Amino acid sequence: MYQIDKTSWGAFVARLRKEKGLTQKELAQRLLVSDKAVSKWETGTSLPDTQLLIPLSEQLGVTVTELLMGKRMEQPAPMAPDQVEDLLQTAVRATGREKLPRAWQEGPRWKWRYAAALPVGAAGMATAIWLSWRADCLPFVLPGCLTMTFLCAFFGAYACFFAPTRLPAWYDAHPMELFCDGPIRMYLMGLKLHNGNWPYVLCALRWWCCGTLALLPLLCAAAVCLPARWREAVPMVLAVMAMAGLFVFLYWAGLRHKNDPPVR
């Protein structure tokens, strides 16, 4: 199998960039990536995502084949199909090994916040259940409050421990309204996600999950102490308001930073 020498490949990219009279920052702006990403390519630390091979080759004035091989072809000649297949598979495998950074690789700040919100939410939920049982209104309190609290705990754990802190490169070239990460799906109509606003959207999701997880059960418990004509409706209203608050947080963060440059 064809092997890509990252060091020599990076030197080849740096030479082509200088021939074009481009700085790392200028090339990064044309590819919608950060200058740090270009620096990593040229030092052999990493390779670009496969989605960037065509635009990168166009900016450097070489063919994709020459870019992958890390050298100019003196007399271009047709390559055998098996050689082309081998070269492409090598590129896909090499770039595919670069995993997106995950939340667990960050500092402990959000892990501690979630760890603090979880027992507070559990205590509040237990209090709400006990009070609603004493007031004989358990069926009215549990559906909305318990469901929303469980969702906050689940998605809070995902956002604080497992969510990618950076999106794939194609989000910068073609921002999308849909976020996909394994079984997790999030569709935000009218909000284009990219690496410029994703860190803020993720932060907003974390704040909402941890805050709602801690506060909603306590508010539901307090609602049980209201007069009978209110206690049946207030918990469900609180759950609906919490869900609406999620979209307010996400859209506020995403739209506020929609024009920020990608952070990679």
GIVEN-V33536 format. One record per residue. N is the residue number from 1. SS is DSSP state (H for helix, E for strand, C for the rest). NEAR is the number of other ideal C-beta (glycine too) atoms within 12 Angstrom. Layout:
n=N ss=SS near=NEAR
n=N ss=SS near=NEAR
This chain:
n=1 ss=C near=15
n=2 ss=C near=23
n=3 ss=C near=18
n=4 ss=C near=33
n=5 ss=C near=18
n=6 ss=H near=26
n=7 ss=H near=19
n=8 ss=H near=18
n=9 ss=H near=36
n=10 ss=H near=28
n=11 ss=H near=19
n=12 ss=H near=29
n=13 ss=H near=43
n=14 ss=H near=26
n=15 ss=H near=20
n=16 ss=H near=30
n=17 ss=H near=31
n=18 ss=H near=17
n=19 ss=H near=16
n=20 ss=C near=20
n=21 ss=C near=12
n=22 ss=C near=25
n=23 ss=C near=17
n=24 ss=H near=26
n=25 ss=H near=18
n=26 ss=H near=17
n=27 ss=H near=33
n=28 ss=H near=32
n=29 ss=H near=19
n=30 ss=H near=23
n=31 ss=H near=36
n=32 ss=C near=33
n=33 ss=C near=40
n=34 ss=C near=26
n=35 ss=H near=25
n=36 ss=H near=21
n=37 ss=H near=35
n=38 ss=H near=35
n=39 ss=H near=23
n=40 ss=H near=24
n=41 ss=H near=42
n=42 ss=H near=34
n=43 ss=C near=20
n=44 ss=C near=21
n=45 ss=C near=17
n=46 ss=C near=28
n=47 ss=C near=35
n=48 ss=C near=43
n=49 ss=C near=34
n=50 ss=H near=28
n=51 ss=H near=23
n=52 ss=H near=37
n=53 ss=H near=36
n=54 ss=H near=22
n=55 ss=H near=25
n=56 ss=H near=41
n=57 ss=H near=26
n=58 ss=H near=19
n=59 ss=H near=28
n=60 ss=H near=35
n=61 ss=C near=18
n=62 ss=C near=27
n=63 ss=C near=22
n=64 ss=H near=23
n=65 ss=H near=26
n=66 ss=H near=25
n=67 ss=H near=35
n=68 ss=H near=36
n=69 ss=H near=29
n=70 ss=C near=34
n=71 ss=C near=20
n=72 ss=C near=19
n=73 ss=C near=17
n=74 ss=C near=7
n=75 ss=C near=6
n=76 ss=C near=12
n=77 ss=C near=9
n=78 ss=C near=10
n=79 ss=C near=20
n=80 ss=C near=10
n=81 ss=H near=10
n=82 ss=H near=12
n=83 ss=H near=18
n=84 ss=H near=19
n=85 ss=H near=15
n=86 ss=H near=21
n=87 ss=H near=28
n=88 ss=H near=26
n=89 ss=H near=20
n=90 ss=H near=28
n=91 ss=H near=36
n=92 ss=H near=22
n=93 ss=H near=18
n=94 ss=H near=28
n=95 ss=H near=27
n=96 ss=H near=17
n=97 ss=C near=16
n=98 ss=C near=25
n=99 ss=C near=15
n=100 ss=C near=23
n=101 ss=C near=21
n=102 ss=E near=19
n=103 ss=H near=31
n=104 ss=H near=20
n=105 ss=H near=17
n=106 ss=C near=24
n=107 ss=C near=12
n=108 ss=C near=15
n=109 ss=H near=16
n=110 ss=H near=30
n=111 ss=H near=23
n=112 ss=H near=16
n=113 ss=H near=27
n=114 ss=H near=36
n=115 ss=H near=22
n=116 ss=H near=21
n=117 ss=H near=34
n=118 ss=H near=28
n=119 ss=H near=16
n=120 ss=H near=27
n=121 ss=H near=39
n=122 ss=H near=24
n=123 ss=H near=20
n=124 ss=H near=35
n=125 ss=H near=34
n=126 ss=H near=21
n=127 ss=H near=25
n=128 ss=H near=40
n=129 ss=H near=26
n=130 ss=H near=20
n=131 ss=H near=29
n=132 ss=H near=34
n=133 ss=H near=18
n=134 ss=H near=16
n=135 ss=C near=24
n=136 ss=C near=14
n=137 ss=C near=32
n=138 ss=H near=22
n=139 ss=H near=18
n=140 ss=H near=31
n=141 ss=H near=43
n=142 ss=H near=28
n=143 ss=H near=21
n=144 ss=H near=31
n=145 ss=H near=46
n=146 ss=H near=29
n=147 ss=H near=25
n=148 ss=H near=40
n=149 ss=H near=41
n=150 ss=H near=25
n=151 ss=H near=26
n=152 ss=H near=41
n=153 ss=H near=32
n=154 ss=H near=22
n=155 ss=H near=31
n=156 ss=H near=38
n=157 ss=H near=29
n=158 ss=H near=29
n=159 ss=H near=44
n=160 ss=H near=37
n=161 ss=H near=27
n=162 ss=H near=27
n=163 ss=C near=34
n=164 ss=E near=29
n=165 ss=C near=30
n=166 ss=C near=32
n=167 ss=C near=37
n=168 ss=C near=32
n=169 ss=C near=33
n=170 ss=H near=26
n=171 ss=H near=32
n=172 ss=H near=35
n=173 ss=H near=26
n=174 ss=C near=18
n=175 ss=C near=29
n=176 ss=E near=25
n=177 ss=C near=22
n=178 ss=E near=19
n=179 ss=E near=30
n=180 ss=E near=17
n=181 ss=E near=25
n=182 ss=C near=12
n=183 ss=C near=9
n=184 ss=E near=18
n=185 ss=E near=14
n=186 ss=E near=28
n=187 ss=E near=15
n=188 ss=C near=29
n=189 ss=C near=14
n=190 ss=C near=15
n=191 ss=C near=29
n=192 ss=C near=28
n=193 ss=E near=41
n=194 ss=C near=34
n=195 ss=C near=37
n=196 ss=C near=29
n=197 ss=C near=33
n=198 ss=H near=40
n=199 ss=H near=30
n=200 ss=H near=28
n=201 ss=H near=41
n=202 ss=H near=39
n=203 ss=H near=29
n=204 ss=H near=32
n=205 ss=H near=41
n=206 ss=H near=38
n=207 ss=H near=31
n=208 ss=H near=36
n=209 ss=H near=41
n=210 ss=H near=33
n=211 ss=H near=27
n=212 ss=H near=41
n=213 ss=H near=41
n=214 ss=H near=30
n=215 ss=H near=29
n=216 ss=H near=46
n=217 ss=H near=44
n=218 ss=H near=29
n=219 ss=H near=32
n=220 ss=H near=45
n=221 ss=H near=35
n=222 ss=H near=23
n=223 ss=H near=34
n=224 ss=H near=34
n=225 ss=C near=22
n=226 ss=C near=24
n=227 ss=C near=13
n=228 ss=H near=16
n=229 ss=H near=10
n=230 ss=H near=19
n=231 ss=H near=30
n=232 ss=H near=25
n=233 ss=H near=20
n=234 ss=H near=30
n=235 ss=H near=42
n=236 ss=H near=27
n=237 ss=H near=24
n=238 ss=H near=36
n=239 ss=H near=33
n=240 ss=H near=20
n=241 ss=H near=24
n=242 ss=H near=33
n=243 ss=H near=23
n=244 ss=H near=17
n=245 ss=H near=25
n=246 ss=H near=33
n=247 ss=H near=25
n=248 ss=H near=19
n=249 ss=H near=30
n=250 ss=H near=37
n=251 ss=H near=27
n=252 ss=H near=23
n=253 ss=H near=29
n=254 ss=H near=35
n=255 ss=H near=23
n=256 ss=H near=19
n=257 ss=C near=27
n=258 ss=C near=25
n=259 ss=C near=13
n=260 ss=C near=24
n=261 ss=C near=23
n=262 ss=C near=33
n=263 ss=C near=26
n=264 ss=C near=34
